Amino acid sequence: MKIFQGTSFSPETIAAMTQALDAAVETLPEQVSSGRVQALAKNIVDLASQGERDPERMKLLALLALQAKAPD
């Protein structure tokens, strides 16, 4: 996956990212495309790359970014 190239995270950060992604996916409708899940994952990786470490904040910001990119 291209989004992970050149990126390194501590085990604690990976755990926070995993928690954020799992929680974010749980809020999505049952029938969600893999592209939307990948977009969430990319948003979370981007947030962690910028220094965010709070899983709840990563979840909320990733969902907001996904919503902002959603077609009307």
CYANA upper distance limits for C-alpha pairs under 8 A (distance plus 0.5 A):
  1 MET  CA      5 GLN  CA      7.96
  3 ILE  CA     42 LYS  CA      6.97
  3 ILE  CA     45 VAL  CA      8.13
  4 PHE  CA     45 VAL  CA      8.38
  7 THR  CA     49 SER  CA      8.26
  9 PHE  CA     13 THR  CA      6.41
  9 PHE  CA     14 ILE  CA      6.75
 10 SER  CA     14 ILE  CA      6.77
 11 PRO  CA     15 ALA  CA      6.67
 12 GLU  CA     16 ALA  CA      6.81
 13 THR  CA     17 MET  CA      6.60
 13 THR  CA     48 ALA  CA      7.94
 13 THR  CA     53 ARG  CA      6.81
 14 ILE  CA     18 THR  CA      6.54
 15 ALA  CA     19 GLN  CA      6.63
 16 ALA  CA     20 ALA  CA      6.62
 16 ALA  CA     53 ARG  CA      7.04
 16 ALA  CA     54 ASP  CA      7.30
 16 ALA  CA     55 PRO  CA      5.52
 17 MET  CA     21 LEU  CA      6.62
 17 MET  CA     44 ILE  CA      6.93
 17 MET  CA     45 VAL  CA      7.79
 17 MET  CA     48 ALA  CA      7.89
 17 MET  CA     53 ARG  CA      8.30
 17 MET  CA     55 PRO  CA      6.73
 17 MET  CA     58 MET  CA      7.98
 18 THR  CA     22 ASP  CA      6.55
 19 GLN  CA     23 ALA  CA      6.59
 19 GLN  CA     55 PRO  CA      6.61
 20 ALA  CA     24 ALA  CA      6.53
 20 ALA  CA     44 ILE  CA      7.98
 20 ALA  CA     55 PRO  CA      5.13
 20 ALA  CA     56 GLU  CA      6.65
 20 ALA  CA     58 MET  CA      6.44
 20 ALA  CA     59 LYS  CA      5.21
 21 LEU  CA     25 VAL  CA      6.55
 21 LEU  CA     40 LEU  CA      7.48
 21 LEU  CA     41 ALA  CA      6.85
 21 LEU  CA     44 ILE  CA      7.68
 21 LEU  CA     59 LYS  CA      6.95
 22 ASP  CA     26 GLU  CA      6.80
 23 ALA  CA     27 THR  CA      7.29
 23 ALA  CA     59 LYS  CA      7.28
 24 ALA  CA     28 LEU  CA      7.49
 24 ALA  CA     40 LEU  CA      8.20
 24 ALA  CA     59 LYS  CA      5.86
 24 ALA  CA     60 LEU  CA      8.04
 24 ALA  CA     62 ALA  CA      8.31
 24 ALA  CA     63 LEU  CA      7.22
 25 VAL  CA     37 VAL  CA      7.44
 28 LEU  CA     32 VAL  CA      7.36
 32 VAL  CA     36 ARG  CA      7.31
 32 VAL  CA     37 VAL  CA      8.09
 33 SER  CA     37 VAL  CA      7.26
 34 SER  CA     38 GLN  CA      6.59
 35 GLY  CA     39 ALA  CA      6.60
 36 ARG  CA     40 LEU  CA      6.74
 36 ARG  CA     66 LEU  CA      8.05
 37 VAL  CA     41 ALA  CA      6.75
 38 GLN  CA     42 LYS  CA      6.62
 39 ALA  CA     43 ASN  CA      6.64
 39 ALA  CA     66 LEU  CA      7.44
 40 LEU  CA     44 ILE  CA      6.74
 40 LEU  CA     62 ALA  CA      6.19
 40 LEU  CA     63 LEU  CA      7.35
 40 LEU  CA     66 LEU  CA      7.10
 41 ALA  CA     45 VAL  CA      6.69
 42 LYS  CA     46 ASP  CA      6.56
 43 ASN  CA     47 LEU  CA      6.67
 43 ASN  CA     62 ALA  CA      5.68
 43 ASN  CA     65 ALA  CA      7.76
 44 ILE  CA     48 ALA  CA      6.64
 44 ILE  CA     58 MET  CA      6.40
 44 ILE  CA     59 LYS  CA      7.77
 44 ILE  CA     62 ALA  CA      6.37
 45 VAL  CA     49 SER  CA      6.52
 46 ASP  CA     50 GLN  CA      6.86
 47 LEU  CA     51 GLY  CA      7.08
 47 LEU  CA     52 GLU  CA      5.99
 47 LEU  CA     58 MET  CA      7.06
 48 ALA  CA     52 GLU  CA      5.25
 48 ALA  CA     53 ARG  CA      6.71
 48 ALA  CA     58 MET  CA      8.30
 52 GLU  CA     57 ARG  CA      8.37
 52 GLU  CA     58 MET  CA      7.41
 53 ARG  CA     58 MET  CA      7.89
 54 ASP  CA     58 MET  CA      6.66
 55 PRO  CA     59 LYS  CA      6.56
 56 GLU  CA     60 LEU  CA      6.74
 57 ARG  CA     61 LEU  CA      6.52
 58 MET  CA     62 ALA  CA      6.37
 59 LYS  CA     63 LEU  CA      6.64
 60 LEU  CA     64 LEU  CA      6.65
 61 LEU  CA     65 ALA  CA      6.64
 62 ALA  CA     66 LEU  CA      6.66
 63 LEU  CA     67 GLN  CA      6.59
 64 LEU  CA     68 ALA  CA      6.61
 65 ALA  CA     69 LYS  CA      6.88
 66 LEU  CA     70 ALA  CA      6.76
